[in-house]
Amino acid sequence: MSGRQDLQTQYNTYQQQIQDLSEKLVQIDSDLHEHEVVVATLRNLPENRRCWRMVDSCLVEMSCKDAVAALSSAITGMKKSTKRMSDEVGKKREEFTQWKQKNNVRIVRAE
């Protein structure tokens, strides 16, 4: 491959990595919001009331109290993941910017 093709391949790889990380971040953020809505709903119900939670492909019966505890734990983990992923996206973008400057890469739009 020529140097130009190598640069194009690296450029595309960076773009794809940033896009993949961003999509994963959006998915985790969406799941986090859904969990928060469910917890808010369950907190308005009696603690001993039965509810069902989907775990893998099975419905598991539990009390609202247990479900809130499990979901709260999951929310905490998702918030940590969101923070970590956000930092990772920022680092990857910074790395990409430095790579573009180092290799004197400029975007040329075809008209």
Phi and psi restraints in degrees (range 20) as a CNS / XPLOR table:
assign (resid 1 and name C) (resid 2 and name N)
       (resid 2 and name CA) (resid 2 and name C) 1.0 -80.6 20.0 2
assign (resid 2 and name N) (resid 2 and name CA)
       (resid 2 and name C) (resid 3 and name N) 1.0 166.5 20.0 2
assign (resid 2 and name C) (resid 3 and name N)
       (resid 3 and name CA) (resid 3 and name C) 1.0 -60.7 20.0 2
assign (resid 3 and name N) (resid 3 and name CA)
       (resid 3 and name C) (resid 4 and name N) 1.0 -35.9 20.0 2
assign (resid 3 and name C) (resid 4 and name N)
       (resid 4 and name CA) (resid 4 and name C) 1.0 -65.4 20.0 2
assign (resid 4 and name N) (resid 4 and name CA)
       (resid 4 and name C) (resid 5 and name N) 1.0 -41.9 20.0 2
assign (resid 4 and name C) (resid 5 and name N)
       (resid 5 and name CA) (resid 5 and name C) 1.0 -67.8 20.0 2
assign (resid 5 and name N) (resid 5 and name CA)
       (resid 5 and name C) (resid 6 and name N) 1.0 -36.8 20.0 2
assign (resid 5 and name C) (resid 6 and name N)
       (resid 6 and name CA) (resid 6 and name C) 1.0 -61.7 20.0 2
assign (resid 6 and name N) (resid 6 and name CA)
       (resid 6 and name C) (resid 7 and name N) 1.0 -44.8 20.0 2
assign (resid 6 and name C) (resid 7 and name N)
       (resid 7 and name CA) (resid 7 and name C) 1.0 -62.4 20.0 2
assign (resid 7 and name N) (resid 7 and name CA)
       (resid 7 and name C) (resid 8 and name N) 1.0 -41.1 20.0 2
assign (resid 7 and name C) (resid 8 and name N)
       (resid 8 and name CA) (resid 8 and name C) 1.0 -63.5 20.0 2
assign (resid 8 and name N) (resid 8 and name CA)
       (resid 8 and name C) (resid 9 and name N) 1.0 -41.2 20.0 2
assign (resid 8 and name C) (resid 9 and name N)
       (resid 9 and name CA) (resid 9 and name C) 1.0 -64.2 20.0 2
assign (resid 9 and name N) (resid 9 and name CA)
       (resid 9 and name C) (resid 10 and name N) 1.0 -44.9 20.0 2
assign (resid 9 and name C) (resid 10 and name N)
       (resid 10 and name CA) (resid 10 and name C) 1.0 -63.8 20.0 2
assign (resid 10 and name N) (resid 10 and name CA)
       (resid 10 and name C) (resid 11 and name N) 1.0 -41.5 20.0 2
assign (resid 10 and name C) (resid 11 and name N)
       (resid 11 and name CA) (resid 11 and name C) 1.0 -59.6 20.0 2
assign (resid 11 and name N) (resid 11 and name CA)
       (resid 11 and name C) (resid 12 and name N) 1.0 -48.4 20.0 2
assign (resid 11 and name C) (resid 12 and name N)
       (resid 12 and name CA) (resid 12 and name C) 1.0 -62.6 20.0 2
assign (resid 12 and name N) (resid 12 and name CA)
       (resid 12 and name C) (resid 13 and name N) 1.0 -37.3 20.0 2
assign (resid 12 and name C) (resid 13 and name N)
       (resid 13 and name CA) (resid 13 and name C) 1.0 -63.6 20.0 2
assign (resid 13 and name N) (resid 13 and name CA)
       (resid 13 and name C) (resid 14 and name N) 1.0 -46.4 20.0 2
assign (resid 13 and name C) (resid 14 and name N)
       (resid 14 and name CA) (resid 14 and name C) 1.0 -59.5 20.0 2
assign (resid 14 and name N) (resid 14 and name CA)
       (resid 14 and name C) (resid 15 and name N) 1.0 -47.2 20.0 2
assign (resid 14 and name C) (resid 15 and name N)
       (resid 15 and name CA) (resid 15 and name C) 1.0 -58.7 20.0 2
assign (resid 15 and name N) (resid 15 and name CA)
       (resid 15 and name C) (resid 16 and name N) 1.0 -44.0 20.0 2
assign (resid 15 and name C) (resid 16 and name N)
       (resid 16 and name CA) (resid 16 and name C) 1.0 -66.4 20.0 2
assign (resid 16 and name N) (resid 16 and name CA)
       (resid 16 and name C) (resid 17 and name N) 1.0 -41.7 20.0 2
assign (resid 16 and name C) (resid 17 and name N)
       (resid 17 and name CA) (resid 17 and name C) 1.0 -62.4 20.0 2
assign (resid 17 and name N) (resid 17 and name CA)
       (resid 17 and name C) (resid 18 and name N) 1.0 -44.0 20.0 2
assign (resid 17 and name C) (resid 18 and name N)
       (resid 18 and name CA) (resid 18 and name C) 1.0 -65.0 20.0 2
assign (resid 18 and name N) (resid 18 and name CA)
       (resid 18 and name C) (resid 19 and name N) 1.0 -42.0 20.0 2
assign (resid 18 and name C) (resid 19 and name N)
       (resid 19 and name CA) (resid 19 and name C) 1.0 -64.2 20.0 2
assign (resid 19 and name N) (resid 19 and name CA)
       (resid 19 and name C) (resid 20 and name N) 1.0 -43.7 20.0 2
assign (resid 19 and name C) (resid 20 and name N)
       (resid 20 and name CA) (resid 20 and name C) 1.0 -62.0 20.0 2
assign (resid 20 and name N) (resid 20 and name CA)
       (resid 20 and name C) (resid 21 and name N) 1.0 -44.8 20.0 2
assign (resid 20 and name C) (resid 21 and name N)
       (resid 21 and name CA) (resid 21 and name C) 1.0 -63.4 20.0 2
assign (resid 21 and name N) (resid 21 and name CA)
       (resid 21 and name C) (resid 22 and name N) 1.0 -41.8 20.0 2
assign (resid 21 and name C) (resid 22 and name N)
       (resid 22 and name CA) (resid 22 and name C) 1.0 -64.6 20.0 2
assign (resid 22 and name N) (resid 22 and name CA)
       (resid 22 and name C) (resid 23 and name N) 1.0 -41.4 20.0 2
assign (resid 22 and name C) (resid 23 and name N)
       (resid 23 and name CA) (resid 23 and name C) 1.0 -64.3 20.0 2
assign (resid 23 and name N) (resid 23 and name CA)
       (resid 23 and name C) (resid 24 and name N) 1.0 -40.7 20.0 2
assign (resid 23 and name C) (resid 24 and name N)
       (resid 24 and name CA) (resid 24 and name C) 1.0 -64.8 20.0 2
assign (resid 24 and name N) (resid 24 and name CA)
       (resid 24 and name C) (resid 25 and name N) 1.0 -39.6 20.0 2
assign (resid 24 and name C) (resid 25 and name N)
       (resid 25 and name CA) (resid 25 and name C) 1.0 -62.8 20.0 2
assign (resid 25 and name N) (resid 25 and name CA)
       (resid 25 and name C) (resid 26 and name N) 1.0 -42.6 20.0 2
assign (resid 25 and name C) (resid 26 and name N)
       (resid 26 and name CA) (resid 26 and name C) 1.0 -63.7 20.0 2
assign (resid 26 and name N) (resid 26 and name CA)
       (resid 26 and name C) (resid 27 and name N) 1.0 -41.0 20.0 2
assign (resid 26 and name C) (resid 27 and name N)
       (resid 27 and name CA) (resid 27 and name C) 1.0 -63.7 20.0 2
assign (resid 27 and name N) (resid 27 and name CA)
       (resid 27 and name C) (resid 28 and name N) 1.0 -45.4 20.0 2
assign (resid 27 and name C) (resid 28 and name N)
       (resid 28 and name CA) (resid 28 and name C) 1.0 -63.7 20.0 2
assign (resid 28 and name N) (resid 28 and name CA)
       (resid 28 and name C) (resid 29 and name N) 1.0 -41.4 20.0 2
assign (resid 28 and name C) (resid 29 and name N)
       (resid 29 and name CA) (resid 29 and name C) 1.0 -62.2 20.0 2
assign (resid 29 and name N) (resid 29 and name CA)
       (resid 29 and name C) (resid 30 and name N) 1.0 -40.1 20.0 2
assign (resid 29 and name C) (resid 30 and name N)
       (resid 30 and name CA) (resid 30 and name C) 1.0 -65.1 20.0 2
assign (resid 30 and name N) (resid 30 and name CA)
       (resid 30 and name C) (resid 31 and name N) 1.0 -45.5 20.0 2
assign (resid 30 and name C) (resid 31 and name N)
       (resid 31 and name CA) (resid 31 and name C) 1.0 -61.8 20.0 2
assign (resid 31 and name N) (resid 31 and name CA)
       (resid 31 and name C) (resid 32 and name N) 1.0 -40.1 20.0 2
assign (resid 31 and name C) (resid 32 and name N)
       (resid 32 and name CA) (resid 32 and name C) 1.0 -60.2 20.0 2
assign (resid 32 and name N) (resid 32 and name CA)
       (resid 32 and name C) (resid 33 and name N) 1.0 -45.5 20.0 2
assign (resid 32 and name C) (resid 33 and name N)
       (resid 33 and name CA) (resid 33 and name C) 1.0 -61.7 20.0 2
assign (resid 33 and name N) (resid 33 and name CA)
       (resid 33 and name C) (resid 34 and name N) 1.0 -43.9 20.0 2
assign (resid 33 and name C) (resid 34 and name N)
       (resid 34 and name CA) (resid 34 and name C) 1.0 -60.6 20.0 2
assign (resid 34 and name N) (resid 34 and name CA)
       (resid 34 and name C) (resid 35 and name N) 1.0 -43.8 20.0 2
assign (resid 34 and name C) (resid 35 and name N)
       (resid 35 and name CA) (resid 35 and name C) 1.0 -62.4 20.0 2
assign (resid 35 and name N) (resid 35 and name CA)
       (resid 35 and name C) (resid 36 and name N) 1.0 -41.5 20.0 2
assign (resid 35 and name C) (resid 36 and name N)
       (resid 36 and name CA) (resid 36 and name C) 1.0 -63.9 20.0 2
assign (resid 36 and name N) (resid 36 and name CA)
       (resid 36 and name C) (resid 37 and name N) 1.0 -38.6 20.0 2
assign (resid 36 and name C) (resid 37 and name N)
       (resid 37 and name CA) (resid 37 and name C) 1.0 -64.0 20.0 2
assign (resid 37 and name N) (resid 37 and name CA)
       (resid 37 and name C) (resid 38 and name N) 1.0 -43.9 20.0 2
assign (resid 37 and name C) (resid 38 and name N)
       (resid 38 and name CA) (resid 38 and name C) 1.0 -64.3 20.0 2
assign (resid 38 and name N) (resid 38 and name CA)
       (resid 38 and name C) (resid 39 and name N) 1.0 -43.9 20.0 2
assign (resid 38 and name C) (resid 39 and name N)
       (resid 39 and name CA) (resid 39 and name C) 1.0 -61.9 20.0 2
assign (resid 39 and name N) (resid 39 and name CA)
       (resid 39 and name C) (resid 40 and name N) 1.0 -43.3 20.0 2
assign (resid 39 and name C) (resid 40 and name N)
       (resid 40 and name CA) (resid 40 and name C) 1.0 -61.0 20.0 2
assign (resid 40 and name N) (resid 40 and name CA)
       (resid 40 and name C) (resid 41 and name N) 1.0 -38.5 20.0 2
assign (resid 40 and name C) (resid 41 and name N)
       (resid 41 and name CA) (resid 41 and name C) 1.0 -68.7 20.0 2
assign (resid 41 and name N) (resid 41 and name CA)
       (resid 41 and name C) (resid 42 and name N) 1.0 -45.2 20.0 2
assign (resid 41 and name C) (resid 42 and name N)
       (resid 42 and name CA) (resid 42 and name C) 1.0 -67.7 20.0 2
assign (resid 42 and name N) (resid 42 and name CA)
       (resid 42 and name C) (resid 43 and name N) 1.0 -28.4 20.0 2
assign (resid 42 and name C) (resid 43 and name N)
       (resid 43 and name CA) (resid 43 and name C) 1.0 -67.7 20.0 2
assign (resid 43 and name N) (resid 43 and name CA)
       (resid 43 and name C) (resid 44 and name N) 1.0 -19.8 20.0 2
assign (resid 43 and name C) (resid 44 and name N)
       (resid 44 and name CA) (resid 44 and name C) 1.0 -86.0 20.0 2
assign (resid 44 and name N) (resid 44 and name CA)
       (resid 44 and name C) (resid 45 and name N) 1.0 -3.2 20.0 2
assign (resid 44 and name C) (resid 45 and name N)
       (resid 45 and name CA) (resid 45 and name C) 1.0 -104.7 20.0 2
assign (resid 45 and name N) (resid 45 and name CA)
       (resid 45 and name C) (resid 46 and name N) 1.0 159.3 20.0 2
assign (resid 45 and name C) (resid 46 and name N)
       (resid 46 and name CA) (resid 46 and name C) 1.0 -60.4 20.0 2
assign (resid 46 and name N) (resid 46 and name CA)
       (resid 46 and name C) (resid 47 and name N) 1.0 142.0 20.0 2
assign (resid 46 and name C) (resid 47 and name N)
       (resid 47 and name CA) (resid 47 and name C) 1.0 -62.6 20.0 2
assign (resid 47 and name N) (resid 47 and name CA)
       (resid 47 and name C) (resid 48 and name N) 1.0 -30.6 20.0 2
assign (resid 47 and name C) (resid 48 and name N)
       (resid 48 and name CA) (resid 48 and name C) 1.0 -88.5 20.0 2
assign (resid 48 and name N) (resid 48 and name CA)
       (resid 48 and name C) (resid 49 and name N) 1.0 -0.7 20.0 2
assign (resid 48 and name C) (resid 49 and name N)
       (resid 49 and name CA) (resid 49 and name C) 1.0 -66.6 20.0 2
assign (resid 49 and name N) (resid 49 and name CA)
       (resid 49 and name C) (resid 50 and name N) 1.0 142.1 20.0 2
assign (resid 49 and name C) (resid 50 and name N)
       (resid 50 and name CA) (resid 50 and name C) 1.0 -78.5 20.0 2
assign (resid 50 and name N) (resid 50 and name CA)
       (resid 50 and name C) (resid 51 and name N) 1.0 145.6 20.0 2
assign (resid 50 and name C) (resid 51 and name N)
       (resid 51 and name CA) (resid 51 and name C) 1.0 -147.6 20.0 2
assign (resid 51 and name N) (resid 51 and name CA)
       (resid 51 and name C) (resid 52 and name N) 1.0 168.3 20.0 2
assign (resid 51 and name C) (resid 52 and name N)
       (resid 52 and name CA) (resid 52 and name C) 1.0 -124.8 20.0 2
assign (resid 52 and name N) (resid 52 and name CA)
       (resid 52 and name C) (resid 53 and name N) 1.0 143.4 20.0 2
assign (resid 52 and name C) (resid 53 and name N)
       (resid 53 and name CA) (resid 53 and name C) 1.0 -129.9 20.0 2
assign (resid 53 and name N) (resid 53 and name CA)
       (resid 53 and name C) (resid 54 and name N) 1.0 135.7 20.0 2
assign (resid 53 and name C) (resid 54 and name N)
       (resid 54 and name CA) (resid 54 and name C) 1.0 -81.0 20.0 2
assign (resid 54 and name N) (resid 54 and name CA)
       (resid 54 and name C) (resid 55 and name N) 1.0 118.7 20.0 2
assign (resid 54 and name C) (resid 55 and name N)
       (resid 55 and name CA) (resid 55 and name C) 1.0 -119.1 20.0 2
assign (resid 55 and name N) (resid 55 and name CA)
       (resid 55 and name C) (resid 56 and name N) 1.0 114.1 20.0 2
assign (resid 55 and name C) (resid 56 and name N)
       (resid 56 and name CA) (resid 56 and name C) 1.0 56.8 20.0 2
assign (resid 56 and name N) (resid 56 and name CA)
       (resid 56 and name C) (resid 57 and name N) 1.0 -111.8 20.0 2
assign (resid 56 and name C) (resid 57 and name N)
       (resid 57 and name CA) (resid 57 and name C) 1.0 -115.9 20.0 2
assign (resid 57 and name N) (resid 57 and name CA)
       (resid 57 and name C) (resid 58 and name N) 1.0 18.1 20.0 2
assign (resid 57 and name C) (resid 58 and name N)
       (resid 58 and name CA) (resid 58 and name C) 1.0 -118.7 20.0 2
assign (resid 58 and name N) (resid 58 and name CA)
       (resid 58 and name C) (resid 59 and name N) 1.0 143.5 20.0 2
assign (resid 58 and name C) (resid 59 and name N)
       (resid 59 and name CA) (resid 59 and name C) 1.0 -87.8 20.0 2
assign (resid 59 and name N) (resid 59 and name CA)
       (resid 59 and name C) (resid 60 and name N) 1.0 128.7 20.0 2
assign (resid 59 and name C) (resid 60 and name N)
       (resid 60 and name CA) (resid 60 and name C) 1.0 -113.7 20.0 2
assign (resid 60 and name N) (resid 60 and name CA)
       (resid 60 and name C) (resid 61 and name N) 1.0 128.7 20.0 2
assign (resid 60 and name C) (resid 61 and name N)
       (resid 61 and name CA) (resid 61 and name C) 1.0 -87.7 20.0 2
assign (resid 61 and name N) (resid 61 and name CA)
       (resid 61 and name C) (resid 62 and name N) 1.0 137.1 20.0 2
assign (resid 61 and name C) (resid 62 and name N)
       (resid 62 and name CA) (resid 62 and name C) 1.0 -157.5 20.0 2
assign (resid 62 and name N) (resid 62 and name CA)
       (resid 62 and name C) (resid 63 and name N) 1.0 172.5 20.0 2
assign (resid 62 and name C) (resid 63 and name N)
       (resid 63 and name CA) (resid 63 and name C) 1.0 -82.6 20.0 2
assign (resid 63 and name N) (resid 63 and name CA)
       (resid 63 and name C) (resid 64 and name N) 1.0 160.7 20.0 2
assign (resid 63 and name C) (resid 64 and name N)
       (resid 64 and name CA) (resid 64 and name C) 1.0 -60.1 20.0 2
assign (resid 64 and name N) (resid 64 and name CA)
       (resid 64 and name C) (resid 65 and name N) 1.0 -37.4 20.0 2
assign (resid 64 and name C) (resid 65 and name N)
       (resid 65 and name CA) (resid 65 and name C) 1.0 -59.9 20.0 2
assign (resid 65 and name N) (resid 65 and name CA)
       (resid 65 and name C) (resid 66 and name N) 1.0 -47.0 20.0 2
assign (resid 65 and name C) (resid 66 and name N)
       (resid 66 and name CA) (resid 66 and name C) 1.0 -66.9 20.0 2
assign (resid 66 and name N) (resid 66 and name CA)
       (resid 66 and name C) (resid 67 and name N) 1.0 -38.1 20.0 2
assign (resid 66 and name C) (resid 67 and name N)
       (resid 67 and name CA) (resid 67 and name C) 1.0 -65.3 20.0 2
assign (resid 67 and name N) (resid 67 and name CA)
       (resid 67 and name C) (resid 68 and name N) 1.0 -41.9 20.0 2
assign (resid 67 and name C) (resid 68 and name N)
       (resid 68 and name CA) (resid 68 and name C) 1.0 -62.8 20.0 2
assign (resid 68 and name N) (resid 68 and name CA)
       (resid 68 and name C) (resid 69 and name N) 1.0 -41.6 20.0 2
assign (resid 68 and name C) (resid 69 and name N)
       (resid 69 and name CA) (resid 69 and name C) 1.0 -62.8 20.0 2
assign (resid 69 and name N) (resid 69 and name CA)
       (resid 69 and name C) (resid 70 and name N) 1.0 -45.3 20.0 2
assign (resid 69 and name C) (resid 70 and name N)
       (resid 70 and name CA) (resid 70 and name C) 1.0 -64.8 20.0 2
assign (resid 70 and name N) (resid 70 and name CA)
       (resid 70 and name C) (resid 71 and name N) 1.0 -43.8 20.0 2
assign (resid 70 and name C) (resid 71 and name N)
       (resid 71 and name CA) (resid 71 and name C) 1.0 -68.2 20.0 2
assign (resid 71 and name N) (resid 71 and name CA)
       (resid 71 and name C) (resid 72 and name N) 1.0 -36.8 20.0 2
assign (resid 71 and name C) (resid 72 and name N)
       (resid 72 and name CA) (resid 72 and name C) 1.0 -63.5 20.0 2
assign (resid 72 and name N) (resid 72 and name CA)
       (resid 72 and name C) (resid 73 and name N) 1.0 -39.7 20.0 2
assign (resid 72 and name C) (resid 73 and name N)
       (resid 73 and name CA) (resid 73 and name C) 1.0 -63.8 20.0 2
assign (resid 73 and name N) (resid 73 and name CA)
       (resid 73 and name C) (resid 74 and name N) 1.0 -42.5 20.0 2
assign (resid 73 and name C) (resid 74 and name N)
       (resid 74 and name CA) (resid 74 and name C) 1.0 -64.3 20.0 2
assign (resid 74 and name N) (resid 74 and name CA)
       (resid 74 and name C) (resid 75 and name N) 1.0 -39.3 20.0 2
assign (resid 74 and name C) (resid 75 and name N)
       (resid 75 and name CA) (resid 75 and name C) 1.0 -61.9 20.0 2
assign (resid 75 and name N) (resid 75 and name CA)
       (resid 75 and name C) (resid 76 and name N) 1.0 -43.3 20.0 2
assign (resid 75 and name C) (resid 76 and name N)
       (resid 76 and name CA) (resid 76 and name C) 1.0 -59.6 20.0 2
assign (resid 76 and name N) (resid 76 and name CA)
       (resid 76 and name C) (resid 77 and name N) 1.0 -45.0 20.0 2
assign (resid 76 and name C) (resid 77 and name N)
       (resid 77 and name CA) (resid 77 and name C) 1.0 -63.5 20.0 2
assign (resid 77 and name N) (resid 77 and name CA)
       (resid 77 and name C) (resid 78 and name N) 1.0 -40.2 20.0 2
assign (resid 77 and name C) (resid 78 and name N)
       (resid 78 and name CA) (resid 78 and name C) 1.0 -67.2 20.0 2
assign (resid 78 and name N) (resid 78 and name CA)
       (resid 78 and name C) (resid 79 and name N) 1.0 -36.6 20.0 2
assign (resid 78 and name C) (resid 79 and name N)
       (resid 79 and name CA) (resid 79 and name C) 1.0 -64.3 20.0 2
assign (resid 79 and name N) (resid 79 and name CA)
       (resid 79 and name C) (resid 80 and name N) 1.0 -40.8 20.0 2
assign (resid 79 and name C) (resid 80 and name N)
       (resid 80 and name CA) (resid 80 and name C) 1.0 -64.0 20.0 2
assign (resid 80 and name N) (resid 80 and name CA)
       (resid 80 and name C) (resid 81 and name N) 1.0 -42.6 20.0 2
assign (resid 80 and name C) (resid 81 and name N)
       (resid 81 and name CA) (resid 81 and name C) 1.0 -63.8 20.0 2
assign (resid 81 and name N) (resid 81 and name CA)
       (resid 81 and name C) (resid 82 and name N) 1.0 -40.9 20.0 2
assign (resid 81 and name C) (resid 82 and name N)
       (resid 82 and name CA) (resid 82 and name C) 1.0 -61.5 20.0 2
assign (resid 82 and name N) (resid 82 and name CA)
       (resid 82 and name C) (resid 83 and name N) 1.0 -44.5 20.0 2
assign (resid 82 and name C) (resid 83 and name N)
       (resid 83 and name CA) (resid 83 and name C) 1.0 -62.7 20.0 2
assign (resid 83 and name N) (resid 83 and name CA)
       (resid 83 and name C) (resid 84 and name N) 1.0 -46.7 20.0 2
assign (resid 83 and name C) (resid 84 and name N)
       (resid 84 and name CA) (resid 84 and name C) 1.0 -63.1 20.0 2
assign (resid 84 and name N) (resid 84 and name CA)
       (resid 84 and name C) (resid 85 and name N) 1.0 -44.7 20.0 2
assign (resid 84 and name C) (resid 85 and name N)
       (resid 85 and name CA) (resid 85 and name C) 1.0 -65.7 20.0 2
assign (resid 85 and name N) (resid 85 and name CA)
       (resid 85 and name C) (resid 86 and name N) 1.0 -39.3 20.0 2
assign (resid 85 and name C) (resid 86 and name N)
       (resid 86 and name CA) (resid 86 and name C) 1.0 -62.1 20.0 2
assign (resid 86 and name N) (resid 86 and name CA)
       (resid 86 and name C) (resid 87 and name N) 1.0 -43.5 20.0 2
assign (resid 86 and name C) (resid 87 and name N)
       (resid 87 and name CA) (resid 87 and name C) 1.0 -62.7 20.0 2
assign (resid 87 and name N) (resid 87 and name CA)
       (resid 87 and name C) (resid 88 and name N) 1.0 -40.5 20.0 2
assign (resid 87 and name C) (resid 88 and name N)
       (resid 88 and name CA) (resid 88 and name C) 1.0 -64.7 20.0 2
assign (resid 88 and name N) (resid 88 and name CA)
       (resid 88 and name C) (resid 89 and name N) 1.0 -41.1 20.0 2
assign (resid 88 and name C) (resid 89 and name N)
       (resid 89 and name CA) (resid 89 and name C) 1.0 -63.0 20.0 2
assign (resid 89 and name N) (resid 89 and name CA)
       (resid 89 and name C) (resid 90 and name N) 1.0 -43.6 20.0 2
assign (resid 89 and name C) (resid 90 and name N)
       (resid 90 and name CA) (resid 90 and name C) 1.0 -61.2 20.0 2
assign (resid 90 and name N) (resid 90 and name CA)
       (resid 90 and name C) (resid 91 and name N) 1.0 -43.1 20.0 2
assign (resid 90 and name C) (resid 91 and name N)
       (resid 91 and name CA) (resid 91 and name C) 1.0 -65.0 20.0 2
assign (resid 91 and name N) (resid 91 and name CA)
       (resid 91 and name C) (resid 92 and name N) 1.0 -41.9 20.0 2
assign (resid 91 and name C) (resid 92 and name N)
       (resid 92 and name CA) (resid 92 and name C) 1.0 -65.5 20.0 2
assign (resid 92 and name N) (resid 92 and name CA)
       (resid 92 and name C) (resid 93 and name N) 1.0 -39.5 20.0 2
assign (resid 92 and name C) (resid 93 and name N)
       (resid 93 and name CA) (resid 93 and name C) 1.0 -65.0 20.0 2
assign (resid 93 and name N) (resid 93 and name CA)
       (resid 93 and name C) (resid 94 and name N) 1.0 -41.3 20.0 2
assign (resid 93 and name C) (resid 94 and name N)
       (resid 94 and name CA) (resid 94 and name C) 1.0 -64.6 20.0 2
assign (resid 94 and name N) (resid 94 and name CA)
       (resid 94 and name C) (resid 95 and name N) 1.0 -43.4 20.0 2
assign (resid 94 and name C) (resid 95 and name N)
       (resid 95 and name CA) (resid 95 and name C) 1.0 -59.9 20.0 2
assign (resid 95 and name N) (resid 95 and name CA)
       (resid 95 and name C) (resid 96 and name N) 1.0 -41.5 20.0 2
assign (resid 95 and name C) (resid 96 and name N)
       (resid 96 and name CA) (resid 96 and name C) 1.0 -64.5 20.0 2
assign (resid 96 and name N) (resid 96 and name CA)
       (resid 96 and name C) (resid 97 and name N) 1.0 -43.4 20.0 2
assign (resid 96 and name C) (resid 97 and name N)
       (resid 97 and name CA) (resid 97 and name C) 1.0 -61.5 20.0 2
assign (resid 97 and name N) (resid 97 and name CA)
       (resid 97 and name C) (resid 98 and name N) 1.0 -44.5 20.0 2
assign (resid 97 and name C) (resid 98 and name N)
       (resid 98 and name CA) (resid 98 and name C) 1.0 -64.5 20.0 2
assign (resid 98 and name N) (resid 98 and name CA)
       (resid 98 and name C) (resid 99 and name N) 1.0 -39.9 20.0 2
assign (resid 98 and name C) (resid 99 and name N)
       (resid 99 and name CA) (resid 99 and name C) 1.0 -62.2 20.0 2
assign (resid 99 and name N) (resid 99 and name CA)
       (resid 99 and name C) (resid 100 and name N) 1.0 -43.0 20.0 2
assign (resid 99 and name C) (resid 100 and name N)
       (resid 100 and name CA) (resid 100 and name C) 1.0 -62.8 20.0 2
assign (resid 100 and name N) (resid 100 and name CA)
       (resid 100 and name C) (resid 101 and name N) 1.0 -40.9 20.0 2
assign (resid 100 and name C) (resid 101 and name N)
       (resid 101 and name CA) (resid 101 and name C) 1.0 -67.7 20.0 2
assign (resid 101 and name N) (resid 101 and name CA)
       (resid 101 and name C) (resid 102 and name N) 1.0 -42.8 20.0 2
assign (resid 101 and name C) (resid 102 and name N)
       (resid 102 and name CA) (resid 102 and name C) 1.0 -61.9 20.0 2
assign (resid 102 and name N) (resid 102 and name CA)
       (resid 102 and name C) (resid 103 and name N) 1.0 -40.6 20.0 2
assign (resid 102 and name C) (resid 103 and name N)
       (resid 103 and name CA) (resid 103 and name C) 1.0 -96.2 20.0 2
assign (resid 103 and name N) (resid 103 and name CA)
       (resid 103 and name C) (resid 104 and name N) 1.0 6.8 20.0 2
assign (resid 103 and name C) (resid 104 and name N)
       (resid 104 and name CA) (resid 104 and name C) 1.0 52.9 20.0 2
assign (resid 104 and name N) (resid 104 and name CA)
       (resid 104 and name C) (resid 105 and name N) 1.0 47.5 20.0 2
assign (resid 104 and name C) (resid 105 and name N)
       (resid 105 and name CA) (resid 105 and name C) 1.0 -89.6 20.0 2
assign (resid 105 and name N) (resid 105 and name CA)
       (resid 105 and name C) (resid 106 and name N) 1.0 130.5 20.0 2
assign (resid 105 and name C) (resid 106 and name N)
       (resid 106 and name CA) (resid 106 and name C) 1.0 -127.9 20.0 2
assign (resid 106 and name N) (resid 106 and name CA)
       (resid 106 and name C) (resid 107 and name N) 1.0 146.8 20.0 2
assign (resid 106 and name C) (resid 107 and name N)
       (resid 107 and name CA) (resid 107 and name C) 1.0 -81.3 20.0 2
assign (resid 107 and name N) (resid 107 and name CA)
       (resid 107 and name C) (resid 108 and name N) 1.0 127.5 20.0 2
assign (resid 107 and name C) (resid 108 and name N)
       (resid 108 and name CA) (resid 108 and name C) 1.0 -117.7 20.0 2
assign (resid 108 and name N) (resid 108 and name CA)
       (resid 108 and name C) (resid 109 and name N) 1.0 120.0 20.0 2
assign (resid 108 and name C) (resid 109 and name N)
       (resid 109 and name CA) (resid 109 and name C) 1.0 -94.7 20.0 2
assign (resid 109 and name N) (resid 109 and name CA)
       (resid 109 and name C) (resid 110 and name N) 1.0 130.6 20.0 2
assign (resid 109 and name C) (resid 110 and name N)
       (resid 110 and name CA) (resid 110 and name C) 1.0 -80.3 20.0 2
assign (resid 110 and name N) (resid 110 and name CA)
       (resid 110 and name C) (resid 111 and name N) 1.0 136.6 20.0 2
